[in-house]
Amino acid sequence: MHRIEKIYLNDFVERIYNMAFPSATPVRKKKILFIMGSTGSGKTKLSINLGTKFPSEIVNSDKIQVYKGLDIVTNKIPEFERCGIPHHLLGIIDNPDYNFTVDDFCKHALASIDLILENGHLPIIVGGSNNYLKALVEDPKNYFYSKYECCFIWLHVSLPVLFQYLEKRVDEMVDAGFVDEIREAYVPGANYTNGIRRAIGVAEFDQYIQVEKEKHDEAYKEKMLQAAIKRTKENTIKLAEDQHRKIHKLNYELGWGMNIIDSTQVFEAILSEEVYADLYQEIVFKPSMNIVQRFLEESTQQTV
């Protein structure tokens, strides 16, 4: 849909909303911050950084992180790193086979947003499930444009640089206990198309976990381990490409008007094992903080 068509559609939806809920009192739209980007681009880190500067609560929009368990595999932020910032939709589903749908996400996300706003805090929506985010914002039944004003920050990293970083991150996850988590959750013949088992790494390690249980020499097991790690890296890179393509479409075809923060230099420094804290502050955090500050200070009114 072209941007001009989107504008007309949003105006039409808003007119219908105003007819259904008439009032003569101008009311400010509630403000919501979205932090977007491909997997591994630093969304979680930035959300915590911003959450410590603005009274905020974070809504997870990663469809795999809604499940309990596999914390390393799914890259859930541990409790001690959340700086006391409340998190919503993170590890809320007990059943690993439950199919958490787009409708489920929209229902839970909208309820969380309303609760956060009632608390007088800024909702920060963070995660890489862009089809879910598209449904939340664009589906007319959610009245999103009529109720909320959105600020979108896109953490962009040059894909070749990001791919190198993702390969490095998989190795670090393996060192942190990635394989142990998969081994503990392993179920023979499990369905890898539903629930938490859709997480990258689970299906990729199926053959290796089976080989571990059989009488093979250590050299063969190591070969299978390295093959599983390679598949995990390849599919993580494919995910990052797909997420980048979807975000690009949301921004340039649907007209989301994202604030793009290019953090490629930061990731190049990480890959070179250089000190990057100051670089991160200057290139990512300070510009993002200024964007949010301006967004919150702007006065937007509408009649509802």
Secondary structure, DSSP 8 states (H G I E B T S, - for coil): --HHHHHHHHHHHHHHHHHHS--SSEEE-EEEEEEE-STTSSHHHHHHHHHTTTTEEEEE--TTTTBSS-TTTTT---GGGSTT--EESSS-B--TT----HHHHHHHHHHHHHHHHHTT-EEEEE-S-HHHHHHHHH-GGG-HHHHEEEEEEEEE--HHHHHHHHHHHHHHHHHTTHHHHHHHH--TT--TTSGGGGSTTTTTTHHHHHHHTS---HHHHHHHHHHHHHHHHHHHHHHHHHHHHHHHHHHHTS----EEEE-HHHHHHHHTT---HHHHIIIIIHHHHHHHHHHHH---EEE-
